[in-house]
Amino acid sequence: MALSSMAMASCSLLDVEPTVIMKDTYYNTEQEALYGLAGVYGVMNNEDFYGSNYSIICSLNDDLSYCRSATATYQIQILEHSAGSIEIYNLWVAIYKGIKNANAFMNAMQDSDLESARSYYYEARFMRAYYHFLLAQCWGDVPLLDFENTNAQQLQIAKTPQYDVLKWVVSEMDACLNELSEDLSIAPSRVTRTTAQGILARVCLFTAGATVDRGADSADEYYKLAMNYSKAVIDSGLHRLNPDYSDIFIKMISDQYDTEYRESMWEVEFKGNREDANHWTNGRIGELNGLQSSPSGNYDKGNCNYAYAFYNASLYLWDLYWQTDRTDDENALPRITDARQDWNIPPYNYAGSTLVGPYGGSEDGKTTCTAGIDKTPYVYSGVSTTDDPTVGGGMRNCGKFRRETIYEGVRSSPSLYTQINFPILRYADVLLMYAEAYNEYYKAPTEDVYDYVKEVRDRAKIKTRPFSEYTSYEAFQSLVRNERARELCFEAIRKYDLVRWGILVEQMRKYAEWTLDLRWSATGNTAAYAARLASIQERHIVLPIPSIELGVNPNLEQHPLW
């Protein structure tokens, strides 16, 4: 099987030369073993996986974002997908390729005398479990492949029930913990022990969720595990919140690591924009889900590289920042107070306009914006975001992974891919997972648990109502769920939060009501695009098994919802 050209530069896997693992070929040197490990991780930095299909296309239609394109490129963007949709098949294949690579590499390491063989084996074993978790999360019941595939007959196996897959994932990941490195110098490119603990908390929360059929098993068992795993990360003292929220993503955009705070615990890495063979990965982060920018040929002058901006932030997300959970004195202020709102939903893109204002091309603020060159304010009823910070709440582009050249560090031609990394796990998520798991297990928070949520909010430079207002299970649950939206939007997490909370369909159908809001409905076609998500059905809780797979595997059956 061909390995990806990932590399190993200090803590990165992004410069390894391509190589091949053949049957009965084992690794004779540490460097060769590292090449094999790169092949286990390498499937993720592909367009069919974290480069686009999982991170954006199959995960960003939720209550916080919607596809703003009049003619969606992929069927799933407007919930018209089926078992024949290519984006779903490609993601399925990419994940199973990762499992195949992990199984082959694990078999090789079992027979290796290399000093690193044992640690590499467990790292690959964790990755195999992680890939199975993504399959169970997205598809429900799926074939579990805990062996190397040596012939076609071995691939023709039936589905394993979702809960059985998830139980197996928890067991496998837990078995790896004591063997995984505590050395953060390999992070965030590779998995460390605290990373594994954080991911285990995520898996356990999903397993405890409303949509998993656990039979007679209690959800509390998994809430307790999620609580313990996430608390282990907190107690390690190895990770802290970066005081500057925007800096987390600026580092990902500029291809840097946070070695001071270690908030970004695990990232999928991408290298270059494919202008030449030495800068070739398959990442479309920021191109598909960034700020609209089309410099009309003036690429050497543009302040933001080319981006389609297929996704807008919803008016619901806007109001989570603007209204929900704010203190009374903050609600009285006519300005944005949450630092995350300005970064995640900025008041401009680079589409171009004839407006005059501080986002123009000159310091005196009197130069009109040139199409695609300068920051362009949003306009509604003749009022721009330069004058009113609330303008365009439901029509703003997702800004978390913006391609502004001041951060990306290069001006590139259109339709080239990006070097922007994508976060899999952040410490802020760990804090919020612990708070949620504690509240679900004990049915009430403590002030110490409340303080973890407040820590996240303090970083956002917003005030928090006193603990006395959140002492009930319901009130604290609402706070944590809202905080996860404000903190983790656009990071391929929200959709699966809604799934495990059992409210995906209920929440998405609210688009029919939300898009009648005059702040949204009068802003061109954006409300019409968003309203398409109100057509969601129960079957959309899972993805359909690709029809191609059903055709080649007679033992595989379609999900009953499809």
Disulfide bonds with the S-S distance in Angstrom:
none
